[in-house]
Amino acid sequence: MPLVAWVTVVITLLIIAAAALGLIRVICHLMAVRQTLGSVFLGVTVVAHQTRTVPQAIESVNRDLKPVRDFCESV
């Protein structure tokens, strides 16, 4: 093969290697972002559970206070 063909092959291999290295770096960054987003999602779920609205919690409070209400009505 002539020298020009070898130079073309080497340059092509360098370009492919650079693209592969860039893609590997992107994959590593995306894996880190995925882990961070998992932690954020878990944190948001915990906050949403701890800051429930009153109507969701009021039913259980009313159910627990039913004996007190019944006693007060009997007095």
N, C-alpha and C positions, 0 to 999 in steps of 0.2 A: 504494500500500500504506500502511496506517496505520503510525503511529510504533511501535506495539507489535510489529508484524511485523518491522520493521527491527531493533529492539532484540533480538528473538529470533534473527534471522539473525546479527547481530554476535556475540552471546553464544555461539551454536552454533559459529561459525567460530573464536572464541577457544578454546573447549573442544577442538575438533578439532585446532587448531594446537598446543595444549599437549600433547595426546596424541601427535601426530606427533613433536614434539620429544623427548618422553620415549622413544618407541620408537627414534628415531635414536640417542639416547644409549645405550640398551640394546644396540643393534646394535654400536656402537663398543666398548663394554665386552666384549661377547662375542667380537669379533674379537681383542681384546687377550688375552683368556683363552685363546682357541684357539692363538694363537702361543706363549704361555707353556707351555701343556700340551704342545705339540709339542716344545719344548725340554726339558721335564721327561721326556717319554717317551724322547727320544733319550739323555738322560743316564742314565736307568734302564737302558736297553738296553746302554749302554757298561759300566756298573757290573756288570750281570749277566754280561756276557761276560768281564770281567776277574776276576770272583770265581767262576769255574766250580768245581764240586766236583771232588774228586780223581778219582773214577771216570771222569769224562769225559776227563781229561787223562792218566790212568795208562796208557791203551791206547797212546797215541803214545809215552810214555816207555818202555814195555816193548818196543815195536817198535824204537825207536832203540837200546836196550841189548841186543838179541838178539845182535849180533856179540860183545859183551863176555861175555855168558853162555856162548855157544858156546866161546869161547876158554878161559874158566875151567874148563869141563867137560872140555876136552881136556887140560888140564894135570894 
